[in-house]
Amino acid sequence: MPYSYFLLNHSPLTTQLLTSLTWGSVSGWWTPVCLLLGVLYAWLMYRNPVSISSGGRWLLSGLRALAVFLIAFLLVSPLIKSVTYQPQKPLVLIAQDNSSSINTFKPKSFNVSEFNIQLAGLKKLLGNDYEVREFNFDRNLHNGLSTSYQGKQTNIAAAIHELNERFVNQNVGALVLATDGLYNQGADPQYETRNLKTSIYTIALGDTVPRRDLLISNVNYNKTAFLGNDFMLEVLAEAYQSMGETLRLSIAEDGRTVFTQNIPVTSNAFREVVPVKLNADKKGIHQFTVKLAPISNELSVQNNAEIIYIEVLDARQKVLLAYASPHPDISVIKQLVERNKNYELKAVPADKLTTVKLSDYGLIILYQITAGDNPALKTFAAQSKVPLWYITGAQTDLSDFNQEQNTIGIIAGRTDVQEEFAVPVAGFSLFTLTDSTQNKINRFPPLLAPFGNYGSAAGASVLLKQKIGSVNTTFPLLAFNEADGRRTAVLAGEGLWRWNLAEYQEFGSHTAMEELFSQSIQYLTANANRQRFRVYAAKNVFDEGENILLNAELYNDALQLINTPDVNITLKNSSGKNYSYLFSRAGQSYQLNAGVLPVGNYSYTANSKLGKQTFTAKGQFTIKALNLESRQSTANHQLLYNMAKQSGGKMLQPAQLNQLAELIRKNENIKTVVYDDQRYSDLIDSKWLFVLILALLSTEWFLRKREGEV
């Protein structure tokens, strides 16, 4: 139990320090024993008559008794308990929706400037009893309030999630959320607010009254089509308060009208999906403008049009899968490859390869066979530079396998197989797998691989290594190599069907497997008809506000990837403005992050010089405008009401904003919280106690010296 207390600083909103004397493993009843020891020592020392007066002897006895008591007390090792009480004022977080829909679809009575002033003045109205933090959000959360309302996307759930992460375990009293309840990214905000244990006060912006308006709500389409084929668009057209009107839908390809249709509006809340069939008659990236002709007294014409981009490809990249015998992996590989619309896979048994024209294929996957298993394949592989991807298993002839390729070598003493888990390698640089995919691969079940010792060639790049049981090894599982102008890959294990099932069972999709195969095949097939200098954008079509990423590759005369020379690039938009950059070196190639650029079509010209040779590469990409904020004009105040009610807060109209400060003050759940910090230290560490003992003994010695007793 504490022995004594000391309290400093009594103000309720300042730090308070409370100290007490307590005990460790020794009982506090030793205190009177120490005191008795001090008295006994003084009595023994001053019990006989001395030449000092009676009063002086009592004084000296007291000094000695106190000094001995303190020394003995320190030997008992008491503890000093210090408790610091730190009050924390309640946090009031203000999150303001900065998306363009706030200003575009506001009621006529709503004054944006006055609202901004009132919202900024809330901090002053709450006074010093609250700590107010201000934020604005669109796609992301930003510090401070804003008056621009130019956000192109809205993600309310992400803003609430980030606030919860930033202020976790802090005294968050209230969240003030000023928005129209419309979001076009992220999850339903109601799910995220369940994790935020505080009162939410929503300020209902926007207008819930439907007004006369036409809009293109959505366009479903594939981003790629193939030359000469038909492709479909599905246009979702909507009309409000426009019964009796006729929607005039038109679609223009690169400015040329290719489709028109009239649609009668039969209700004041009209929706219709319009299927449109078009033909891909020209290779390249094409801009399609889907548009509804405006009508009189329409609320906004910004949402009457939607621009999409479709890339028309000359033909799919053909992939040949040759296998020894039927296996569940065959169908899995075919499904994974053909999920990418750019690839077409044909699976053929090894004994029927003579019926296939091998030169039609840009990649050959050899599943548990080698090129030597078929004379036609062996001859074709020797005469061409077609990329080869070996997948080994129990049926693989390891002797032929080791002779044919120089990517992974397997030395096996017997024909057994063993289980091996996949572990992604951090330094792999030929292409990039997302963090999500790498994390999933780490959790995949094992593959079955030939038992033996594994090694990789000096120039090989290992993407996956083997983990046998719980032991991480240096053995390669999936590796890539390039020699004599041919790219080769080796996956040293069978059982991909296990990975496919496991991913769907745990994550509900096959995205990791699809990304692994798509990226691997893209790297391997990029070798076909390769130019020595290649520059390509990460995407053919970027969204507005997205960073523009470009890559470059330069090969020497031996077709080895190098990045010694500088690579310069000039981007040019449709209005003739130029942007010049210098690529950065990354691994053995080049990368460029050109940042955010204005909407439009861009062409680029890149240059590099190797020795006396000058290389040039050209290309193009498009940055498309985002019209997500104009797709919905009617505010969702029901969402705001539900969020406020579930949290114990309240929904307010902008005209009621002056009542918010008083509502927060009256909320009994919003109050100052006092946190305590307890610390223990040994009393013997207190220097002032030693000074006191020294002073007591020194005073006693001085008095005895003066009386001639020393």
N, C-alpha and C positions, 0 to 999 in steps of 0.2 A: 504494500500500500504506500502511496506517496507520504513523504514525511513533512514537506513544507512547500508552499507555492509562492510564486512571484508573478504578478500580472502587469504588463506594460502596454500602454496605448489602448484606451477604452473606446475610441471612436468606432461606430458600427461599419463604416465604409473604408477603414484603414486596417493595415496589418496589425494583429494582436499577437503578443508573445507571452506564453505561459510556461514557466519553468517550475519543476518540482524535484525533490530529492527522493529517489527510489532505490530499490535494492535488486541485486542480481540473485545469485544462488544462496546468499548469506542472509540470515534473519536480521530484521531491524532491532531485535532485542539485544544485540551486541552494543548498541549505543550506550545504555546505562552501565554496561560492563566497562566500556572505554572511559566513561566519566569517573567511575569508581577507581579505575586504575590511575587516572590522573590525580585524584584526591589522595590516594594511598601513597603515590610517589611523592607528592608535596609534603604529606605528613611525615614520611620517613626522613625527608631531607631537612625539615624545619621543626621536628618535634623537640629536639634538645634546646635548652636555652642558648641564645646567641646574644651578641652585643647590640642587636638591632631592637628597636622598640617594638612593642606588641603590634601596633598598627602597621609598621613597616613589614613585620614578619607575615601578617595576614596578606598584605599586598603581594609580597614575593611568592607566598604559597599559592595565591590565586593565579599569578602569571605562570608559575610552573605547572600547576594543575591543568590550566587551559591548554598550554603548549603540549603536554603529554597526551591530553585527551584528543587533540587534533591529530597528533601523529598516529596514535592508536586507531583513531577513527578512519584515517586514510588507509591503514593496513587492512581494515575490514572491506575495503573496495566498494563503497556506495556509488550509485550512478546518478547523474543529473539528467532528468528527462525534460527536453525542451519541445514544446508544442507551439508551432506557428500557425495562427489562424489567418488565412488569406481570403477575404471576401471577394467574390467575383460578381460584378453587375450582370444582369441578364442581357444576353445578346439579342438584338433585333436585326434580322437580316432582310434587306430589301432587294428583291429580284425583279427587275423591270424588263419586260418583253420589248426588244429592240428590232423586231422584224417589220418588214415593209407593210404587212397586212394591217398593222395598227393604224397607220396613217392613211392607207388607201381606202379602207372600208369603215371609216369612223362615222358615227352619227353626225347629223348637221349641228346638233347642240353641243358637241364635244369640242372644246378648245384645247388644242395640243399644248400650246405655250403655257396656259394657266395650269394645266395638269402637271407639266414638268416642274413648274415653280412650287406647286403644292407638295409634290412628292419629294423634292429636294428639301423642303422646309420641315418635313416630318422629323428629321434628326434634331432640329432645334426645339420643336414642340415637346419631344420626349425628355429633353433636359439631360442633366448629368447623372440621373439615376439609371440610365440605360446606355449600353454601348451599341451604337448603330453602325452596321457595315452595309455598304451600298454596292450593288452589282447590276449589270445588264446582260442579257443573253439573246442569242439567236441560235445558230448551230452550236456554238460553244459559249461558255460562261466568261464574262469579262469584268474587270474591276471598275467600279464607279457607275454612275448613271449616265444615260446618253440622251441626246435630243435629235439624233439623225434618223432613226427608224428606217435603216437601209438593209437590214439583215435579209438574206435571200432564202434562208431555211430556219425552221424553228424546232428545237428539241427541248421541250420543257422537262422531260424526265432526266435528261443528261445534266441539266442545270441543277435540279434538286439533288441528284446523286452527288455531284461534285461539292455542293454546299455541305451535304451530310458528311462527306469524306474530310473536308477541310476543318469542320468544327465538331468532329466526333469527340465525345467525352467533355465537351464544354457546355457552359450554362446557356444554351440557346433557348430564349424565351418565346420568340415568335418569328415566323417567316411571313413577310408581306410580299405577295406575288401579284404583280400587276400585269395582266395578260388578257387576251381575248379567248383563250382556251383552245386555239387552233394550233395544231402541230403537224408537221409533215416528215418528221424524223423521230426515231426512237420509239420506246414503248409507251404504253398508257401511263401518264403521270400519276394516276391514282395508286398504282402498284408501288411506285417509288416513294410516295409520301408515307406509306406504312412504315418505312424504315426511319423516318424523320420524327422523332418523339418530341414534338412541339406543336404549339397552336399555329395554324395557318390562316392568315387573313388574306383573302383574294380580292383584288380590285378588278371588277368586271369591265374590261374595255371592249371596244367593238360594238356591233349592232346585231341584235338577235332577230330583228324584223326582216323577213325576206323581201328583197326589192327586185325590181325588173332587171334581169341579168341573164345573159347567155354565157356558157363557158364550156371549154374542152376540159373535162375532168380528168381524163386519163387516156393514154394511148398504149396498148399492148402490142409489142413487136419484137422480132428477133434482130439483134444488132448486125447479123451477117446474113447475106443471101448469096446464091451462086449464079454466075452468069448464065443467062438464058432460062432460068427457072422463074416460076411465079412465087410470090410470097404474100403473106396476109398481114394486114393491120386490123386491130380492133379499136375503134374510136368510141369513147364514152362521152356523149354529148348531153348537156343538161340545160334546162331553161326554167326560170322562176318568174312567176307573175307575168307570163307571156302567152297564156292560152289563146289560141286562134291565130298566132303568128306561124310563120314557116321558117324553119332553120335551113339556111343555105350553106351546106358543107362543101368545102373544096379542099383538094390536096394538090400541092405544087411540088414538083421535083426539080430542084435547082432553078426555081423561078418559072418553070414550065408547068402549066396546069395539066394534071394527068387523071383527075377524078372530080366529079361534081355530083351532088345529090340534094334534093329538096326533101325536108322531113317536116310534116305538120305537127305542131305542138298541141297536144290534146288535154293538158292539165296545167295547173299553176306550179306544180312541182314535177316537171317532166324530165325523164331520163331514158336514154335509148343507146344501146350498143350497136354501132354500125360496122359490119364487116366489110373490108375493102381488099380486093385482090389487085396486086400490081405486078409488073414484070421487071426483072433485073436485066436490062438490055445494055448496060454499059459498066465496065469495070471501074472500081474506085470507091471513094467515100461520097455519098450523095446526101444532100440536105432535103428533107421533106417538111413542108410547112402545112400543117393541118389547121384549117381556119373556118370559123363561123362568121358569116357576114353580120355586121352590127345592125341593131334595130333602134328605133327612136326611143329616147328617154331611158337608155340602158345605164345601169349603175356604173359599169366599168367595161371597157373594151380590151383591157390588158389581158384578161383571161379568155379571150375569144380565139387565141391562136396558140399552138404548141409546135415547137420545132424539134424534129428528131433527126438522127443521123444513122444511116445504114451503109455498111461496107459491102460492096459486091465483089466477091472473089472469083477469079478465073476458074479455079477448080479446087477440090479438096486435096490436101496432102495425103497420098495413099501410103498405108502401112501394112506390111505383110507379117503375119504371125505364123511361123512354121513350128509344128510341135511333133513329138515322137508318138504320143498316144493320148487319148482323151483324159482330161483332168479338169476339176472344178475351176482352176485358175484361168483356163482358156476363156470361158464366158465372162469372167470378172474383168480380165484385161480388155476384152472387146467392148464391154459396157463402159469402162472407164475412159478408154481412148475416144470412143465415139460420142461421149458427152460433150467434147469440144467439137463444135461444128466445123472446124477447119480440118479435121482428120477423118479419114475413112479407113477402116481396118478389115482385112480379109484374112480369116484363119484357115490354114491348109495343112493337112497331115504331110509329114516329110515324104512319104511315098507317092504323093500326088503333085509334087512341085513341078514336075515336067509339064503339067497342064497350065502353068501360070507363066505369064510374061514378066519376068523378074525386073526388067528395065522400067516397068511402069511404077515401081515403088521407090519412095524416097527414104524408107527405113525398113529394115528386116529385123524382127524380133525372133530369136532362136530359143524356143522353150524346151530345155533339157535335151537339145540336140546341138551339133556343131555343123559347120559348113561341110566338113568332110563326110558327113552322113549321106550327102546327096551330090553326085558328080556335077549336075547342072549348077547347083548352088555354089559348089566349090569353085567352079570355073568362073562364074559370074562375080563372086566375091574377090577373086584374084585379079580380074580385069577391070573392075570398077572401084570407085571410092564410096560406095553406098554405106551409110552408117549401119552398124550392127549392135544389137542389144542382146547379150546372152543372159539367160535366166537358168541357173543350175538347179539340180535336184538329184534325187536318188538314181535317175536314169542317165545322167550325164556321163559321157566318157571323158574322164578328167585328163587322160593323156592327150587326146585330140584337143580338148579345151585349152590346156596350157600351151600347146604349140600354136594354136590359131590366133590368140590374142595376148596382148602384153599389158593388161589392166590389172587383173587379179590372178595370182597364182595359188593353186591349191595342191598341197602335198598330202596325200591320203595313204595310210597304210592298210586300210580295209574299206569295205563298201558301206559301212554304217552311216547313219545320219544322226545329227544332234540338233537340239532346239537352240535357237539363237534369237535374242531380242534385239530390236533396232535402237540405236542411240545416235541422234543427229550430231554432226560435227560442227562446232561453232565457226571454224575458220573457212568453211566452204564458200567459194566466191564465183563459181561459174554462173549460178543463178541464185535467186533468193526464194526461200520458202517462208511463209508468214509464221509468226510466233505461235499462232493457234495450231497450224499444221504440225509444227515441230513438237509442240506439247502433246498432241494427239498421238503422233508416232511413238513417242516415249511410252505411251500407255497401251500400245498394241500388243497382242499375244505374239508368241515366238513363231518364226519360220523354221522349216526343216532344211538343214544344210548338210552337205557331205562332211563327214568327220575328218579332221586333219588340221594341218597348219596352213595359215593364210598369210599372204603378203601382197603388197601392191607395188606397181612399177614406180620408178623415181618421179616420172612426170604425171602420174595419175592424181586426180582429185577425188578424195573420199567424201561422200555425202553422209553415209550411214556406217557406223561401226557396230561390231557385235558385242552383246552382253550375254554371257553364258551363265545361266543361273543368276546369281547376284553379283557376278564378277564382270567389271568392264574390261574388255580386252582391246588390243590394238588391231585386231583382225578386221579387215574391211568387209562390209556387207553389200554396199552399193557404191560403185566408183565409176568415174568417167576418165577417158584418156583420149589423146589425139596423137596420131603418128602417121607419117607419110600421107597426110591429107585426108585421113579417115578418122571420124569420131566413133568411139566404141564405149559401150556401157556394159557393166556386169552387175547383176543382182544375184548374190550367192545364196539363194534359198528359195524354196517353194512353199506354197501355203498362203498366197495372197487372198484367197477366199476367206481365210480367218480374219485378216485385217479388215476386209470389206464388211463382214458381218459384225465384227466388234465395234467398228466406228458407228455403224447405223444403230446398233443396240444401245450404245452409250450416249451418242450425240445426235441421233436422228437424221443423219445425212452422210454423204460420201465425199464431202468437200476436201478433206485432207488427201484422200486417195486420188481424187480427180486432179488436185493441184500437183501432187507428186508426179503423176504420169504426164500431165500436160506440160509441165516445166521441163521434165526430162526429155520428152519427145521434141519439144521446141528447140532445146539446145542441140540435140543430135541432128535434127533435120536442117538446122541452119547451116550445116556444113555443105549441103548440096548446092552446086553451082555458086559457091561463095565468092564474093568479091573480096579483094584484099583489104578494102576499107569500107566498113559498114557503119552507118549512123541511123538509128531508129528511135522513135518515141516510145515511151512505155505504153501509151494508148494512142489510138488514132483519133479518139474523141475524148476531150477532157471536160469536166464540169466547170462552170464559172466559179472562181475562187479556189480552184484546186491547183496545187503546185505542178508545174510542167517539168516532167522528168524525161531526159533523153540519155541514150547509151551510145557508145562508139566502140568499134573493134578495129584494130590495125594488125595486119599479118605481114611478116617479112617474107623473103624469097623462099624460105623453107616452110612456109605456111605455119610459122610459130606465132602465137599471139604475143604482142609486145605493146608497151605504152611509153616508150622513151620519148618520141617526138611530141611536141605540143599539137593539140587539135583545137582549131578555132571554128566557131559557127556563127552565122548571121541568120536571125529570124526576121521574116518580113510579113506584115499583115496585109489585108486586102486594100488598105488605104495607102500603102507604100511606106509605112514607118518601119525602120530597121532597129533590131536589138542585137547587139554583139556580145558574145560570151567566149570564155576559155574553159574547156572541159577540165575536170579534176581527174586525177588518176585514182583508180579503185581496183585493187587486185592486179590483174594483168590487162585490164581494159580501161575504159574511161566512163565517167558519169557526169551529168550536169543537172542541177536543180535550178531551173530558170525562174523559179518563184511564181507569183501570180501575175497573169497577163490579161489584158482586156479581151472581151468576147470577140470572136471572129475566126476567119480562116487564115492559116499561117503556112508559109512555105519556108524551107530552110536550106542553106548551102553550107556544108562543112568542108574544111580543108586541112590537110596535114602534109608534111614533107619528110620522106625517109631517104636519106642520102641525096641522090640527084633526082629521085622520083617524086612527083607531086600527085597527091590523091585528092579526089573531090567526091563528095556524096551529097545527094539531094533527096528531099522528101517533103511531106506535108502533114499537118494535123489540124484539128479544129477545136476551138473552145466554144461550147454551147452555153447559151444563157439559161439560167434557171428561172422558171416561172411558177415554182411551187407555191409561193405566197399568194398568187392571184387565183389559185384554183378554188379556194373557199372564201366566200364573202360573208357568210352568216356566222357570227360568234357562237361559241359553245359555252354558254354560261352555266349550263347544267353540270358540266364537268367541274367548274370552279366552285359551284355550290356544294357538290359532293365532297370535294377535297377539303373545304373549310369545315363542313359539318363533321366529317370523320375525325378531324384533328381537334375539335373543340373550339375552332375559330369562327369566323363569320365572313360572308361575302358582302362586299360593299360596292356601290356604284361610285364612279369618279366624283360625283357631286357630294358624296358622303365622306370624302377623304379627310375632312377636318375633324371627323368624329373618331378617327382611328387611334390617335394618341390616347384619348380618354378610355377607349375600349381596352387598350393594352394595360393601362394603369389599373383598371378595375379587375383584370384577370388575376385571380389569386394564385394561379399556377406559374405566373411570371414574377419571380422574386429573386432577390440576391441570395446566392448560395455561398456558404463559408466552407472552404476546404482547409483541413488541418494537415500539417506536416510534422510528424513525431520523430525526434532524434534522441539518441542516448549517447552519453559520453561519461568516462570515468571521472570522478571527482578529483582523483589524484593528478589529472591533466590540467587542473586549474592553477595557474601560476600565482594568482593572488593569495591562495591559501598558504603557499610556501613563504610568501612575503610576510604574511601575518604571523606564522610560526617563528620566522627569523626575527621579526619585530618584538614578539613576546620574550623570546630568549635573550635578545640583545638588551631589552629594557631591564630584565631581571639581572643580567650580568652587570649592567651599568650601576644599578642601585646597590648591588652587593659590593661592587668596587668602591663606590662612594662611602659605604659604611665600613670599609676595611675588611670585608669578609673574603676577598679574593687576593 
